Amino acid sequence: MDKILEYFPTITERQKEQFAALLPLYRDWNAQINVISRKDMDNFYEHHVLHSLAIAKVQPFKPMAEILDVGTGGGFPGIPLAILFPDTRFHLIDSVGKKIKVVSDVADRLQLANVRTEQIRAEQLRGSYDFIVSRAVTDLSQFTQWVRGRVSKIQYHGLRNGILYLKGGDLDAELAPFKKKARTWDISDFFHEDYFLTKKVIHLPLH
């Protein structure tokens, strides 16, 4: 929690309570379903919550914006972003039912009225979103095929509508097909922990 407050000092008391409640909720669920690797639980706020919130440093979401989290897994990056942006609407999807069960329970217990969850593949979705967020669920070329056509043409953020993707390592080959469009940010420019040294936020506009 200290890390959250260090980098996001203006959050409200309600948001502090919600962020603080995350760890015990995920500990309870992890005892039943291995949603998060055991070793990562020791660094829960750094490896999962703060990592998710790197997207907010690149593009804060406006009220009533529609955000889709594809392959949300245990609820990342969607749940931390939904806490940070309570007036933004989040749709968290995953093809694995037990993961959606966890995410739905966490959202309910935190009273996140701005979150809806669904067990579905991205290719089966209808509707459109301002941004599609995810944490490295697949190669970016494949991911783009999954979500093409799901991005709204109505534009009102600083960045053009499209994908905001969290990924680490050497991305040169993966980004080669998008070199004229994609932009990357080093998360280590926002957060000083060593964990983020090789991690990036990728923005790929789809309109």
C-alpha positions as CSV (number, residue, x, y, z in Angstrom):
1,M,0.0,0.0,0.0
2,D,2.9,2.4,0.7
3,K,3.9,2.1,-3.0
4,I,0.4,3.0,-4.1
5,L,0.3,6.1,-1.9
6,E,3.8,7.1,-3.0
7,Y,2.9,7.2,-6.7
8,F,-0.7,8.2,-6.4
9,P,-0.8,10.5,-3.4
10,T,-4.2,12.1,-4.2
11,I,-6.4,9.0,-4.0
12,T,-9.4,9.3,-1.7
13,E,-9.9,7.5,1.6
14,R,-12.4,5.2,-0.1
15,Q,-9.8,4.3,-2.7
16,K,-7.2,3.6,0.0
17,E,-9.7,1.2,1.7
18,Q,-10.3,-0.6,-1.6
19,F,-6.6,-0.9,-2.5
20,A,-5.9,-2.1,1.1
21,A,-8.7,-4.7,0.8
22,L,-7.2,-6.3,-2.3
23,L,-4.4,-8.3,-0.7
24,P,-6.6,-10.2,1.8
25,L,-9.2,-10.9,-0.9
26,Y,-6.7,-12.4,-3.2
27,R,-5.0,-14.3,-0.4
28,D,-8.4,-15.9,0.4
29,W,-9.0,-16.8,-3.2
30,N,-5.5,-18.0,-3.8
31,A,-6.0,-20.6,-1.0
32,Q,-8.8,-22.0,-3.2
33,I,-7.7,-21.4,-6.8
34,N,-4.2,-20.6,-7.8
35,V,-5.0,-17.2,-9.4
36,I,-1.7,-15.6,-8.7
37,S,1.6,-17.5,-8.4
38,R,2.5,-18.1,-4.7
39,K,5.9,-16.3,-5.0
40,D,4.2,-13.2,-6.5
41,M,1.8,-12.9,-3.5
42,D,4.8,-11.6,-1.5
43,N,5.1,-8.7,-4.0
44,F,1.4,-8.4,-4.7
45,Y,1.2,-4.6,-4.7
46,E,4.3,-4.1,-6.8
47,H,4.0,-6.9,-9.3
48,H,0.2,-6.7,-9.8
49,V,-1.4,-3.6,-8.6
50,L,1.3,-1.0,-9.4
51,H,2.1,-2.7,-12.7
52,S,-1.6,-2.4,-13.7
53,L,-1.6,1.3,-12.7
54,A,1.3,2.1,-15.1
55,I,-1.4,2.5,-17.7
56,A,-2.8,5.4,-15.7
57,K,0.5,7.2,-15.9
58,V,0.3,7.0,-19.7
59,Q,-3.4,7.8,-20.2
60,P,-5.8,8.7,-17.3
61,F,-9.3,7.6,-18.3
62,K,-12.1,10.1,-18.4
63,P,-15.5,9.7,-16.8
64,M,-17.9,7.4,-18.7
65,A,-15.1,6.1,-20.9
66,E,-15.5,2.4,-21.8
67,I,-12.5,0.2,-21.2
68,L,-12.2,-3.5,-22.1
69,D,-9.8,-5.7,-20.2
70,V,-9.1,-8.8,-22.4
71,G,-7.7,-11.9,-20.6
72,T,-8.1,-10.3,-17.3
73,G,-7.0,-13.4,-15.4
74,G,-7.3,-12.5,-11.7
75,G,-8.5,-9.0,-12.6
76,F,-5.4,-7.2,-13.8
77,P,-5.0,-4.6,-15.0
78,G,-8.8,-4.0,-14.8
79,I,-9.5,-4.1,-11.0
80,P,-6.8,-1.6,-9.9
81,L,-7.7,0.7,-12.8
82,A,-11.4,0.5,-11.9
83,I,-10.5,1.6,-8.3
84,L,-8.4,4.5,-9.6
85,F,-11.1,5.6,-12.1
86,P,-14.5,5.1,-10.4
87,D,-16.4,7.0,-13.0
88,T,-15.0,5.0,-15.9
89,R,-16.7,1.8,-17.0
90,F,-14.7,-1.4,-17.2
91,H,-15.6,-4.7,-18.9
92,L,-13.4,-7.5,-17.7
93,I,-13.4,-10.7,-19.8
94,D,-11.6,-14.0,-19.7
95,S,-12.4,-17.4,-21.4
96,V,-11.7,-19.2,-18.1
97,G,-14.7,-19.4,-15.9
98,K,-13.0,-19.9,-12.5
99,K,-10.9,-16.7,-13.1
100,I,-14.1,-14.7,-13.9
101,K,-15.6,-16.1,-10.7
102,V,-12.7,-14.7,-8.7
103,V,-12.8,-11.3,-10.4
104,S,-16.6,-11.0,-10.0
105,D,-16.3,-11.7,-6.3
106,V,-13.5,-9.2,-5.8
107,A,-15.5,-6.5,-7.7
108,D,-18.6,-7.3,-5.6
109,R,-16.8,-7.2,-2.3
110,L,-15.1,-3.9,-3.2
111,Q,-18.5,-2.5,-4.4
112,L,-17.0,-1.6,-7.7
113,A,-20.2,-0.5,-9.5
114,N,-18.2,0.5,-12.6
115,V,-17.1,-3.1,-13.3
116,R,-18.8,-5.8,-15.2
117,T,-17.3,-9.3,-15.8
118,E,-18.0,-11.9,-18.4
119,Q,-16.7,-15.3,-19.4
120,I,-16.2,-14.8,-23.2
121,R,-13.5,-14.7,-25.8
122,A,-12.7,-11.3,-27.3
123,E,-13.6,-12.5,-30.8
124,Q,-17.1,-13.1,-29.6
125,L,-17.7,-9.6,-28.3
126,R,-19.9,-7.0,-29.8
127,G,-19.9,-3.2,-29.0
128,S,-17.0,-0.8,-28.9
129,Y,-14.6,0.7,-26.3
130,D,-12.3,3.7,-26.0
131,F,-9.3,1.6,-25.0
132,I,-8.6,-2.1,-24.7
133,V,-6.1,-3.0,-22.0
134,S,-4.3,-6.2,-21.2
135,R,-1.2,-7.7,-19.6
136,A,0.8,-9.7,-22.2
137,V,-1.8,-12.4,-22.9
138,T,-0.3,-13.1,-26.4
139,D,1.8,-11.6,-29.2
140,L,0.6,-8.1,-30.1
141,S,-0.2,-9.1,-33.7
142,Q,-2.5,-11.9,-32.5
143,F,-4.1,-9.7,-29.9
144,T,-4.8,-7.0,-32.5
145,Q,-6.7,-9.6,-34.6
146,W,-8.8,-10.6,-31.6
147,V,-10.0,-7.0,-30.8
148,R,-10.1,-5.4,-34.3
149,G,-13.4,-3.7,-34.8
150,R,-14.0,-3.3,-31.0
151,V,-12.6,0.2,-30.8
152,S,-14.9,3.3,-30.8
153,K,-14.4,5.9,-33.5
154,I,-15.5,8.6,-31.1
155,Q,-12.3,10.2,-29.7
156,Y,-12.0,12.3,-26.5
157,H,-8.7,11.2,-24.8
158,G,-5.3,12.6,-25.4
159,L,-4.2,9.3,-26.9
160,R,-6.0,8.0,-29.9
161,N,-8.4,5.1,-29.1
162,G,-6.8,1.7,-29.3
163,I,-4.8,-0.8,-27.3
164,L,-2.8,-0.1,-24.1
165,Y,-0.7,-3.2,-23.5
166,L,1.6,-4.1,-20.6
167,K,4.6,-6.2,-21.7
168,G,8.3,-6.7,-20.9
169,G,11.5,-7.7,-22.5
170,D,12.9,-7.1,-26.0
171,L,9.9,-6.0,-28.1
172,D,11.7,-5.0,-31.3
173,A,10.5,-8.0,-33.3
174,E,7.0,-7.9,-31.9
175,L,6.6,-4.2,-32.6
176,A,8.2,-4.3,-36.1
177,P,4.8,-4.6,-37.9
178,F,3.5,-1.6,-36.0
179,K,6.7,0.6,-35.9
180,K,5.0,3.6,-37.6
181,K,2.0,3.5,-35.2
182,A,3.0,1.9,-31.9
183,R,4.5,4.0,-29.1
184,T,6.1,2.7,-25.9
185,W,6.8,4.0,-22.5
186,D,9.3,2.6,-20.0
187,I,7.5,1.9,-16.8
188,S,10.8,2.5,-14.9
189,D,10.2,6.2,-15.8
190,F,7.2,6.2,-13.6
191,F,8.1,3.7,-10.8
192,H,11.6,3.2,-9.5
193,E,11.4,-0.5,-8.4
194,D,13.8,-2.8,-10.2
195,Y,10.9,-5.0,-11.2
196,F,9.9,-2.5,-13.8
197,L,13.3,-2.0,-15.5
198,T,12.4,-4.1,-18.5
199,K,8.6,-3.5,-18.5
200,K,6.7,-1.2,-20.9
201,V,3.3,0.2,-21.7
202,I,2.6,-0.1,-25.4
203,H,0.0,2.2,-27.1
204,L,-1.3,1.0,-30.5
205,P,-4.0,3.3,-32.0
206,L,-6.7,1.4,-33.9
207,H,-8.4,4.5,-35.3
